Amino acid sequence: MTETTAVHGTSPAAPTPSLAPGTGRSILIGTIVGFFVVGGFCALAGYIAGMELSAALALGAFTGFWGGPGFGGMMGFVLHESKVEAAEEAAHDRPVERSGA
């Protein structure tokens, strides 16, 4: 035998946001930084390996464009979310102060 209960007049709870505030900004900053870090590293590596300066800069721009945003955006997101999670854990782990003990 199964028992069913009808609940009338209740509305579903609002969904909680899946991204913390500031996540998009962190992804954007990480994308820009990633472009310059990856592009600069590859340009420097190409120049040290014997490429002409213009060819090394072209290599850096190419790799920065295709590899930098993915890497930088991912790192920006991960660093931001880990900071948010650490702040949430710290807020939950605070000892409760009781007066008049």
Secondary structure, 3 states (H helix, E strand, C coil): CCCCCCCCCCCCCCCCCCCCCCHHHHHHHHHHHHHHHHHHHHHHHHHHCCCCHHHHHHHHHHHHHHHHHHHHHHHHHHHHHHHHHHHHHHHHCCCCCCCCC
